[in-house]
Amino acid sequence: MDIMLSLFDGASNNQSLPNGYDTDVVIKSTCLSVLTGAADTSIVTLTWALCLILNNYNVLERIQDELNTHVGKQRWVEESDLKQLIYLQAVIKETLRLYPAAPLGVPHEAIEDCTINGYHIQKGTRILLNIAKIHRDPIVWVEPDKFKPERFLTSHKDIDVKGNNFELIPFSSGRRICPGISLGLPTIQLTLASLFHSFDMRRLSNEPIEMTESSGMTNIKATPVQALLIPRLASNLYG
């Protein structure tokens, strides 16, 4: 956004650009595109996280124990608390590993001839990363199809989701990494922390939640998720 504004620096309001649009329209539409994209993928990640946690009550209990320790039950959880919620961060990493919001990364183009794992790729080739496949590579991940947040507290504790480790790239990597990462991650963390801090949750039946994925640019759950919410804080906090 800073770069775009600097390009328009000195242009008067409503001044037309070479493509016929004025600066205000370009800035507003760009902001809308960024926020719309962030909302969609955040909703997808929150849905999968909720389903995985409800299918594993031991994970829910551990999240709430962590919240009880660092936040207590006399106030709402705040953004400043997030850095202490290490286990919740591990749960989110594992959710992004198993169910990346965008299973295929945005298209890239090879800027020069190169060879990757014995495959020759010509300059100009369009490349799509299969992020979902990378995240479940059995060479890298032990029991890759299992939901095990603890792996990010032990064997993979130094791996982040910010494009520095190519085995976990839900936001892609490099110069075209998702620009919404700095907004999306804290939003997901605070939303889940607030939800599980405020409510105890249960499935509607003893059967696990069905986890079928739908096809599309984003990895949306095929069926809605339903859960029973039970307040767990003092009643005066729900005003």
Secondary structure by P-SEA (a helix, b strand, c coil): caaaaaaaccccccccccccccaaaaaaaaaaaaaaaaaaaaaaaaaaaaaaaaacaaaaaaaaaaaaacccccccccccccccaaaaaaaaaaaaaaccccccccccccccccccccccccccbbbbbaaaaaaacccccccccccccccccccccccccccccccccccccccccccaaaaaaaaaaaaaaaaaaaccccccccccccccccccccccccbbbbbbbbbcccccccc
